[in-house]
Amino acid sequence: MPLLAADLAYPVMCFSQGHQMLHYARHADELTVCRAKAFNSGFYQHMEIVDRHAQRFGVQAAEKITTMGPFWGFDLLGGQTFRVALALEPLPPDSLAVLKQRLEQAMDGMEALDGHPETKRLVRNASSWAELVAQLADDYYRQY
């Protein structure tokens, strides 16, 4: 039986679109509510999720299950919003050093993180994945 998004230990970090995009989620809603444009462009395809215990999961399938919000989830500026059901599969674990290296590589490819040496310093100096993912998720949601 596949795991579901509700089974994860939050916060989580998600590597999406060939590890070129990072997404943070503090709870299941932030992981499973998605705009139509992101869903249709493959946001969940090949997504890898790492929970606060450094457990890795791959998204096997993502399925739209319902619209979110008034007017069937339509928003003139952002398009339609859906709740998505994710089927997850466990992946082999990585060490903290490997996870940090992958995170830094993903950050290097993101324009939004250019000029943020303090974030990269935080990643390099982190002694636990749980501490690191919690801090990065808090920083992300404080900005946006």
C-alpha positions in Angstrom: 0.0 0.0 0.0 1.5 3.3 -1.0 2.2 6.0 1.5 0.2 9.3 1.5 1.2 12.9 2.1 -0.4 12.8 5.5 2.0 10.0 6.5 5.1 12.2 6.2 6.9 13.9 9.2 6.6 17.6 8.5 8.2 20.0 7.6 9.4 18.5 4.3 11.6 19.6 1.5 10.7 18.7 -2.1 13.1 18.5 -5.0 10.9 18.9 -8.2 11.4 19.1 -11.9 14.7 17.2 -12.2 16.0 18.7 -8.9 15.9 22.2 -10.4 13.2 23.5 -8.0 12.8 23.4 -4.2 9.5 23.5 -2.4 9.0 23.5 1.4 5.8 22.3 3.1 5.1 22.7 6.9 2.0 20.4 6.7 0.2 18.3 4.2 -2.0 21.2 2.8 1.1 23.0 1.6 2.2 19.9 -0.3 -1.1 18.8 -1.7 -2.8 22.1 -2.8 -1.6 23.1 -6.2 -2.3 25.5 -9.1 -3.4 24.0 -12.4 -0.4 25.5 -14.2 2.1 23.9 -11.9 0.3 20.6 -11.9 0.0 20.5 -15.7 3.7 21.5 -16.1 4.8 18.4 -14.1 5.4 19.9 -10.7 4.9 16.5 -9.1 6.6 14.3 -11.8 9.8 12.8 -10.5 9.4 14.8 -7.3 11.5 13.6 -4.4 10.4 14.5 -0.8 12.7 14.4 2.2 10.9 14.6 5.5 12.2 16.0 8.8 13.7 12.6 9.7 15.7 12.6 6.4 13.4 9.8 5.1 13.2 10.0 1.3 10.1 9.4 -0.8 9.4 9.5 -4.5 6.0 10.6 -5.9 4.6 7.6 -7.8 1.4 9.3 -8.8 -0.4 12.6 -8.4 -4.1 12.9 -9.0 -6.4 16.0 -8.9 -9.1 15.1 -6.4 -11.1 18.4 -5.9 -11.0 22.1 -6.5 -10.2 24.4 -3.7 -11.9 27.7 -2.9 -15.0 29.5 -4.3 -15.9 29.4 -8.0 -14.5 25.9 -8.4 -11.1 27.1 -7.4 -10.7 29.7 -10.1 -8.7 32.8 -9.5 -8.3 35.4 -12.2 -4.6 35.9 -11.4 -3.5 32.4 -10.5 -5.7 30.1 -12.4 -7.5 27.1 -10.9 -6.4 25.5 -7.6 -6.8 21.8 -6.8 -6.2 19.4 -3.9 -4.0 16.6 -5.1 -3.6 13.1 -3.8 -0.1 11.8 -3.8 1.0 8.2 -3.8 4.5 7.9 -2.4 7.2 5.2 -2.3 10.1 5.0 0.1 13.5 5.6 -1.4 16.9 4.5 0.0 18.3 6.9 2.6 21.0 9.5 2.0 23.5 10.8 4.5 23.2 14.3 5.8 26.3 15.2 3.8 24.7 14.0 0.5 21.4 15.7 1.3 23.2 19.0 2.0 25.2 18.7 -1.2 22.1 18.0 -3.3 20.3 21.0 -1.6 23.2 23.3 -2.4 23.2 22.2 -6.0 19.5 22.9 -6.3 19.9 26.3 -4.6 22.7 27.2 -7.1 20.1 26.7 -9.9 17.5 28.9 -8.4 17.5 32.6 -9.3 15.4 33.4 -6.2 18.3 32.3 -4.0 21.1 34.2 -5.8 22.7 36.6 -3.4 21.7 34.6 -0.3 25.1 33.5 1.1 23.6 33.3 4.6 21.2 30.5 3.4 24.1 28.5 1.9 26.1 29.1 5.1 23.1 27.7 7.1 23.1 24.6 4.9 26.9 24.0 5.3 26.9 24.4 9.0 23.7 22.4 9.8 24.3 19.5 12.2 20.9 17.8 11.7 18.5 17.6 8.8 15.5 18.2 11.1 16.9 21.5 12.2 17.9 22.5 8.7 14.6 21.8 7.0 12.6 23.5 9.8 14.7 26.6 9.5 14.6 26.8 5.7 10.8 26.2 5.7 10.3 28.9 8.2 12.5 31.3 6.3 10.7 30.5 3.0 7.2 31.1 4.4 8.3 34.3 6.3 9.3 35.7 2.9 6.3 34.6 0.9 
